[in-house]
Amino acid sequence: MTAKAPMNLRRLLIGSAVFRLALILYGEWQDAHMEVRYTDVDYLVFSDAASLMASGSSPYKRTTYRYSPLLAFLLLPNSVLHRSWGKFIFSASDLLVGYFIYKILKQRKVAEDLCLYSVMVWLLNPFTFTIGTRGNCEPIVCAMILWILICLMNGKIIQAAVWYGLVVHFRIYPIIYSLPIILVLNPRKSNAHRPSSQSGMEASTRYNLWTAAKSMFSKERVLFGLVSGGIFFLCTGLFFHLYQWEFLNEALLYHLTRADPRHNFSVYFYHIYLQYGRQLSLVEKLISFLPQSIVQLVLISTFAQDLPFCFFLQTVAFVAFNKVITAQYFVWFFCLLPLILPWSDMKLKWEGLGCVGLWMGAQLHWLLWGYLLEFKGQNVFLQLWMASLVFLLANASVMAVFIRLQRFSPIFLQIKVSDSKSGVKSQ
Amino acid sequence: MRIIGWICWRWKMGIIWKFFFCCCFIVVTLSIYGDCLSLEDCILKSYFSKNEVLTDSSFQDLLQDELSKFSCKLLPGDPNPQLTLSGLERRLIGEGSHRHLSSTIQLQVPPQSFPLQSCKLVMIERLPSGVFADPFELDHLFHHGAYAGIGVFGDTNLELPSVSSNRSAVEIHMNFEHSISSGAMSELGIRIDLPLHARYAPLHESGYSEVAFGTPDLLVSCSMEGSSGMRSCLIVPSHDSNRLRTDVVWKIPCGIMSHTNVVSVVTFATAFVSTLVIVFASVLYPKPR
């Protein structure tokens, strides 16, 4: 953050920082004096893994540690300085996300007040400030994603690729952004429609295909793919060398094959529980994979040029159609929501409030049945499953409303020129 | 370490106290805490060092071995010091998937001369398949002084349903409220609360799976003066089964097999309907040229 950042943003960030500091201190008090901890169970897992790493052991000796060793490395000072070091890092990332939102919107020529309101949507969201102060690491991932967007907007392909490789290693789910990034990197149109008096139709077709193939493997795309892939495999190779199959199983394969039968927001949980232990046929596996794949491909092909909006829709869909959904996944798209609001024709009354009400209502409905199952011991599996169906339909409906009311705003404008080269500039 | 050894020698503390004191300086592992770090002090650790899976019969065999190895008799022909378990009441407190198993234990110590010192109650809870104890939660409670020592052994995976998991067991050490001393009858009451969690149960048409708890193994571990210095020993309190109320059954909600087809069909149908909603919204999106 430069010294020239506007006073209101500075005040907003400072106020948010003070509030988060107060929450971290309160969390320490609650953990020490009350039976119910403020700190997330995951934070204790990270801390234990960091302690093991500090003592020279594998962080995977800690059961349920399913993250990159980089996270344990980041939290090494937990054992040396203070156990809340990690919470400060996560809350700082949370503030960085706020700053990046402002930076991206400013670069896209959004008015100052709209920028600040969008930043407030992130910084003042109760979900956001509790997640970092309770010790959840998702704000780091959000900050990396937004930084990648900034790098892409400024033409820093290699830097974007390095961070992209890192974030995919860290959390895997950002792999869904690979195709839209590739598509947006070189939006040059094929010159195949230039009139050609000498060549016949056949030659023109060959030229179209050749040009299309050439543009598919443009320098920027190849560079991005090679660098990000290289970083990902470098990290994977390095940590495999250090921690062997434990790393691969816990940090990578577990997430790719995870099918938790325990109740969660996903529509698939009860199906997985009822089928647990039974070998699913290839058809059954494909059927569960198809909705996610179709939605992702359709969203990418329609919205890739409006990269933040594409990321947002893809993330909501990815979470909604996933086999396991926990509340911490929501922050993956909460950080992208402020980036799309300035181009939305959605009015707060009543479309905005309607979407919030529908989404929150579906969630609360699920939580009610979840409470009866888990804390009252009532057999409400069927009702809970139906609540998860309602939640999926609510997500799909909210997405449809967002799509209907969004003004398409490509992240790059294409300059049409009469010679053979086409160029791009930031919007 | 020299200072610790000097203190232990100076006070003629038994092996139990030496390890307990030393444990304060040892980083606890994930599943055992307090004075349960040595084979002599933790019966379950001894069991799981030789067995992978908990079975009642093999555990009973090991327990008999431990009792004969660590007998509290001064001489081979002497009778065991008498302790009586005058009452045991067990209750499951709470609702839902997270409850406390409460055990209230009444012990009677006869008034005759009793050569034993520094006694503590050892309770071994062999958990039935379908419930588990969270080692990290117990660590938190241990550090709040709830137990003198605690160990969780066996399958401590917190996430697996019960069809994919093995049994686990918990060994709890509790100091007595009043020390056992010669010449005085003591009636000791000890309450142990053990937080437990239900695993996802196998499917059943009734919608509930019943998990029954057995009687815990209750022992008293003491220090006694032996021929080669202080050593630890184990006593099994005698008891009248009629005075023990130990039936505890936990009804855990479970999935119903007959739901399978409907759930699968409707789940995938809903997923496809949601897909169509998003696809149509995208296709109909008026993108400017």
Chai-1 contact restraints between the chains, C-beta under 6 A:
chainA,res_idxA,chainB,res_idxB,connection_type,confidence,min_distance_angstrom,max_distance_angstrom,comment,restraint_id
A,P261,B,P161,contact,1.0,0.0,6.0,A-B,restraint_1
A,P261,B,Y200,contact,1.0,0.0,6.0,A-B,restraint_2
A,R262,B,Y200,contact,1.0,0.0,6.0,A-B,restraint_3
A,V267,B,T267,contact,1.0,0.0,6.0,A-B,restraint_4
A,Y270,B,V263,contact,1.0,0.0,6.0,A-B,restraint_5
A,H271,B,V263,contact,1.0,0.0,6.0,A-B,restraint_6
A,H271,B,S264,contact,1.0,0.0,6.0,A-B,restraint_7
A,H271,B,T267,contact,1.0,0.0,6.0,A-B,restraint_8
A,Y273,B,G255,contact,1.0,0.0,6.0,A-B,restraint_9
A,L274,B,G255,contact,1.0,0.0,6.0,A-B,restraint_10
A,L274,B,T260,contact,1.0,0.0,6.0,A-B,restraint_11
A,L274,B,V263,contact,1.0,0.0,6.0,A-B,restraint_12
A,G277,B,V163,contact,1.0,0.0,6.0,A-B,restraint_13
A,I287,B,F268,contact,1.0,0.0,6.0,A-B,restraint_14
A,P291,B,A271,contact,1.0,0.0,6.0,A-B,restraint_15
A,P291,B,T275,contact,1.0,0.0,6.0,A-B,restraint_16
A,I294,B,T275,contact,1.0,0.0,6.0,A-B,restraint_17
A,V295,B,T275,contact,1.0,0.0,6.0,A-B,restraint_18
A,V295,B,I278,contact,1.0,0.0,6.0,A-B,restraint_19
A,V298,B,V279,contact,1.0,0.0,6.0,A-B,restraint_20
A,V298,B,S282,contact,1.0,0.0,6.0,A-B,restraint_21
A,T302,B,S282,contact,1.0,0.0,6.0,A-B,restraint_22
A,E374,B,G96,contact,1.0,0.0,6.0,A-B,restraint_23
A,E374,B,S97,contact,1.0,0.0,6.0,A-B,restraint_24
A,F375,B,G96,contact,1.0,0.0,6.0,A-B,restraint_25
A,K376,B,E95,contact,1.0,0.0,6.0,A-B,restraint_26
A,K376,B,G96,contact,1.0,0.0,6.0,A-B,restraint_27
A,G377,B,E95,contact,1.0,0.0,6.0,A-B,restraint_28
A,G377,B,G96,contact,1.0,0.0,6.0,A-B,restraint_29
A,N379,B,G207,contact,1.0,0.0,6.0,A-B,restraint_30
A,N379,B,P253,contact,1.0,0.0,6.0,A-B,restraint_31
A,F381,B,G255,contact,1.0,0.0,6.0,A-B,restraint_32
A,L389,B,T270,contact,1.0,0.0,6.0,A-B,restraint_33
A,L392,B,S274,contact,1.0,0.0,6.0,A-B,restraint_34
A,L393,B,S274,contact,1.0,0.0,6.0,A-B,restraint_35
A,A396,B,S274,contact,1.0,0.0,6.0,A-B,restraint_36
A,A396,B,V277,contact,1.0,0.0,6.0,A-B,restraint_37
A,A396,B,I278,contact,1.0,0.0,6.0,A-B,restraint_38
A,M399,B,I278,contact,1.0,0.0,6.0,A-B,restraint_39
A,A400,B,V277,contact,1.0,0.0,6.0,A-B,restraint_40
A,A400,B,A281,contact,1.0,0.0,6.0,A-B,restraint_41
A,I403,B,A281,contact,1.0,0.0,6.0,A-B,restraint_42
A,I403,B,Y285,contact,1.0,0.0,6.0,A-B,restraint_43
A,F408,B,K287,contact,1.0,0.0,6.0,A-B,restraint_44
A,F408,B,P288,contact,1.0,0.0,6.0,A-B,restraint_45
